[in-house]
Structure formats: C-alpha cells, structure tokens
Amino acid sequence: MDDQGKLRVHIEFGEAKADFEGDVDQVFESVVRFLTEIYPDLEILQRVVYTPDVTRLTSKLEGLVQITSEGPILASGLDLPAKHAVCITLLASHVGHKLGKTPKWALSSSQLARLTDKARKTIRNEMPRLISEGFLERTSEREYQITTLGIRKTEDIIDKYKHE
C-alpha cells in the first residue's frame, strides 16, 4: 500500500495515546477497539451499530466465490436462486473493490447475468424486487450495487448455505 492510500490517526484521550496507520477499514477497527478499551460505554454502541467488516465478509465468501479483476466468479456446482446469486456476486464485487482487486463495485445486469450464469431476463426481472426490498440500489450509470442492508441480509444468506 502506498503512502497516499494510508490513513493515519493519532488519538489522545486523557493519559491514553495511540497512533494507527493503514487502510480505512483497518484504522477504523483499531480506533474503535482502542476507544472501547478506554471508554467501555462504546461497547454498547458496537453491539447495536452494524458496520460491514471486510475481513469477516471475505472469510464468509470463501468457498462460494473467487474475486478476479474481471469480477467475482461463483464456485461451480452452486445451485443458487437468482436473488441469492445476485446478492452474493454484488457483495463479492463490493469486497473486491474494498480490497483493491476490482475497479468498481457496481455491476450491470448483463455483467451479473454472465457472472451468475443466469439468463439476462431472469436478472432483469429480479432487480426491481431486490431494489424494493432495499438490498440493492441502481447507480446513475445504470448499474447495481449492494446496500448496507443488502450486505447484512446477504451475510444471513451465506450463513444458511454454509450450514447446510
């Protein structure tokens, strides 16, 4: 990681001092952990605030999808309904982008059809439902990206497949 991609944070809280450096997600996690140690009431906030954790999401996606520079590739042999395949693919695209492996996290319906191995018409029919449920949003470039709600719900979907 070059210096331009790094976040540096210095915290002084009473006698406690700390410096953190790294990518935004790593630094955020470290800062929250530090503050929780010196100010225990923050732990209550951690229990009720959902913040997608790229490390945890990467671990959950393992075995279901591989992230490439062209986009996520679902594992062969998965027989997923279109809704689940789209959500997992967009989550993997989001994670891939956060990790610097994909150029963007939004995908078009034709890209989703190719990556999920579903018919374009099936994907196009599923998108309005996923948007109305709050799982996805459409970008100004006529592509789709997963929402925070979609990330959370997709974690539940993945957990279901991992426990079967």
C-alpha positions in Angstrom: 0.0 0.0 0.0 1.5 3.4 -0.9 1.5 6.3 1.5 -1.3 8.0 -0.4 -3.7 5.1 0.3 -2.9 5.1 4.0 -4.9 6.7 6.8 -3.0 7.9 9.8 -4.8 8.7 13.1 -3.4 10.0 16.4 -5.6 9.8 19.5 -5.1 11.4 22.9 -7.8 10.7 25.4 -6.7 11.6 28.9 -3.5 9.8 29.6 -4.1 7.3 26.8 -2.4 7.9 23.5 -2.3 5.8 20.3 -1.3 6.1 16.7 -2.9 4.0 13.9 -1.9 3.6 10.3 -3.3 1.5 7.4 -6.3 1.4 5.1 -9.5 3.0 6.3 -11.2 -0.2 7.4 -8.2 -1.4 9.5 -7.7 2.0 11.1 -11.4 2.3 11.9 -11.5 -1.1 13.5 -8.4 -0.3 15.5 -9.7 3.1 16.7 -13.0 1.6 17.8 -11.2 -1.2 19.7 -8.9 1.4 21.4 -11.8 3.6 22.3 -13.8 0.7 23.7 -10.9 -0.2 25.9 -10.6 3.2 27.4 -14.3 4.1 27.3 -16.3 0.9 27.9 -19.7 2.5 27.1 -18.6 2.4 23.4 -19.0 -1.3 23.6 -22.8 -0.8 23.8 -22.6 1.1 20.5 -20.7 -1.8 18.9 -23.5 -4.2 19.8 -26.2 -2.1 18.0 -24.3 -0.5 15.1 -23.8 -2.6 12.1 -20.6 -1.8 10.2 -19.6 -4.2 7.4 -16.3 -5.8 8.2 -14.3 -6.6 5.1 -12.2 -9.2 6.8 -15.3 -11.1 8.1 -17.1 -10.7 4.8 -14.0 -12.1 2.9 -14.0 -15.1 5.3 -17.7 -15.7 4.8 -17.4 -15.6 1.0 -14.6 -18.1 1.0 -15.6 -21.3 -0.9 -18.6 -19.5 -2.5 -16.9 -17.1 -4.8 -13.5 -16.1 -6.1 -12.7 -12.5 -6.8 -10.9 -11.7 -10.1 -10.0 -8.4 -11.8 -13.0 -9.1 -14.2 -15.4 -9.6 -11.3 -16.5 -12.3 -8.9 -16.8 -15.9 -10.0 -19.3 -18.1 -8.2 -18.0 -21.5 -7.3 -19.0 -24.2 -9.7 -21.7 -26.5 -8.6 -23.6 -23.9 -6.6 -27.3 -24.0 -7.4 -28.4 -20.7 -6.1 -31.7 -18.9 -6.8 -31.2 -15.7 -8.9 -31.8 -13.5 -5.8 -29.1 -15.1 -3.8 -26.6 -15.4 -6.7 -27.0 -11.6 -7.4 -26.6 -10.7 -3.8 -23.5 -12.8 -3.3 -22.0 -11.6 -6.5 -22.5 -8.0 -5.7 -21.2 -8.5 -2.1 -18.1 -10.1 -3.6 -17.7 -7.2 -6.0 -18.0 -4.8 -3.1 -15.4 -6.7 -1.1 -13.1 -7.0 -4.2 -13.3 -3.2 -4.6 -12.6 -2.5 -0.9 -9.5 -4.8 -1.3 -8.4 -3.1 -4.5 -8.9 -6.1 -6.6 -11.8 -4.9 -8.8 -12.1 -1.4 -10.4 -15.6 -0.8 -9.0 -18.3 -2.5 -7.0 -21.3 -1.8 -9.1 -22.2 -4.2 -11.9 -24.6 -4.0 -14.9 -27.4 -6.6 -15.3 -25.5 -8.1 -18.3 -22.4 -8.5 -16.1 -24.5 -10.0 -13.3 -26.1 -12.5 -15.8 -22.6 -13.5 -17.0 -21.1 -13.8 -13.6 -24.0 -15.7 -12.0 -24.7 -17.9 -15.1 -28.3 -16.8 -15.0 -30.4 -15.6 -18.0 -30.3 -11.8 -18.6 -34.1 -11.8 -18.4 -34.1 -13.6 -15.0 -31.6 -11.0 -13.7 -33.6 -8.0 -15.1 -36.8 -9.4 -13.5 -35.1 -9.9 -10.1 -33.6 -6.4 -9.9 -36.8 -4.4 -9.1 -37.6 -6.8 -6.2 -34.1 -6.5 -4.8 -34.3 -2.7 -5.0 -37.7 -2.5 -3.4 -36.5 -4.8 -0.5 -33.6 -2.4 0.0 -30.9 -5.0 -0.9 -29.6 -3.1 -3.9 -29.6 0.4 -5.4 -29.2 1.5 -9.0 -26.4 3.8 -9.9 -26.6 6.7 -12.3 -24.6 4.5 -14.7 -27.5 2.0 -14.8 -25.5 -0.5 -12.7 -26.4 -2.1 -9.4 -24.6 -2.0 -6.1 -25.3 -3.7 -2.8 -26.6 -1.6 0.1 -25.6 -1.9 3.8 -28.9 -3.7 4.4 -28.1 -5.9 1.4 -24.7 -6.7 2.9 -26.3 -7.6 6.2 -29.0 -9.8 4.6 -26.5 -11.4 2.3 -24.5 -12.5 5.3 -27.6 -14.3 6.5 -28.0 -15.9 3.1 -24.3 -17.1 3.1 -24.7 -18.4 6.7 -27.6 -20.5 5.5 -25.6 -22.1 2.7 -22.5 -22.6 4.9 -24.6 -24.5 7.5 -26.3 -26.8 5.0 
